[in-house]
């Protein structure tokens, strides 16, 4: 599956637009991570536990989007984007979305 954040796959011709596809995940923070993050906030620097959690969340959202595209018979997803929103104080959603297409 080809994933691009452009409106075309360079060197390929889009033959059919199959529609919007998306994948999401909602993750809650862990109290232990919050304590470590608060301490790290005092001295500065990267909060690696959150970095890892967000990277895993993005990959899961992408995987779910690709699954939906494959069910439609897509060869590629163009205009891939991410968005995030807070669901509650300790949980956030990551959404990956794009346009599923057939290419030749």
C-alpha positions in Angstrom: 0.0 0.0 0.0 1.4 3.4 -1.0 0.8 6.2 1.5 1.5 9.8 0.5 0.6 13.2 1.9 0.4 14.7 -1.6 -2.7 14.8 -3.8 -1.2 12.4 -6.3 1.3 9.5 -6.5 4.1 10.8 -8.7 4.7 8.6 -11.7 1.3 6.9 -11.3 -2.1 7.7 -12.7 -5.1 7.7 -10.4 -7.8 5.7 -12.1 -10.5 5.7 -9.4 -11.2 7.6 -6.2 -12.7 5.2 -3.7 -13.4 7.7 -0.9 -12.3 8.8 2.6 -10.6 6.2 4.8 -9.6 6.7 8.4 -8.2 5.0 11.4 -8.0 6.1 15.0 -7.0 5.2 18.4 -7.7 6.7 21.8 -4.9 6.4 24.5 -5.1 7.2 28.1 -2.0 8.4 30.1 -0.6 6.2 32.9 -0.3 7.7 36.4 3.3 6.4 36.6 4.2 8.2 33.4 2.5 11.3 34.6 4.7 11.4 37.7 7.8 10.8 35.6 6.7 13.6 33.2 6.1 16.0 36.0 9.6 15.4 37.3 11.0 15.7 33.8 9.1 19.0 33.4 11.2 20.4 36.3 14.5 19.8 34.7 13.5 19.9 31.0 14.1 17.5 28.1 12.2 15.0 26.2 9.5 12.9 27.9 10.4 9.6 26.2 7.5 7.6 27.6 5.0 10.0 25.9 7.1 10.1 22.7 6.9 6.3 22.5 3.2 6.2 23.3 2.4 8.8 20.6 4.6 7.0 18.0 2.8 3.7 18.7 -0.6 5.5 18.5 0.2 7.0 15.1 1.3 3.6 13.8 -1.9 2.0 15.1 -4.1 4.7 13.5 -2.2 4.3 10.2 -2.6 0.5 10.3 -6.3 0.9 10.8 -6.6 3.4 8.0 -4.7 1.0 5.7 -7.0 -1.9 6.7 -10.0 0.2 5.7 -8.4 1.2 2.4 -7.6 -2.5 1.6 -11.2 -3.5 2.2 -12.1 -1.0 -0.5 -9.5 -2.5 -2.9 -7.3 0.6 -2.8 -3.7 0.6 -4.1 -2.8 3.8 -2.4 -4.0 6.5 0.1 -3.3 10.1 -0.9 -3.5 13.3 1.2 -2.7 11.3 4.4 -3.1 13.5 7.4 -3.1 13.2 11.2 -5.1 15.0 13.8 -5.3 14.7 17.5 -7.9 15.8 20.0 -8.3 15.6 23.8 -11.2 13.3 24.7 -10.9 13.9 28.5 -8.2 15.2 30.8 -6.1 12.1 30.6 -7.0 10.6 27.1 -6.4 11.7 23.6 -7.4 10.5 20.1 -5.1 10.3 17.2 -6.9 10.1 13.8 -5.2 9.2 10.5 -7.2 9.9 7.4 -6.8 10.2 3.6 -8.4 9.4 0.2 -8.3 5.8 -1.0 -7.5 5.5 -4.7 -6.8 2.9 -7.4 -3.7 3.6 -9.5 -2.0 2.2 -12.5 
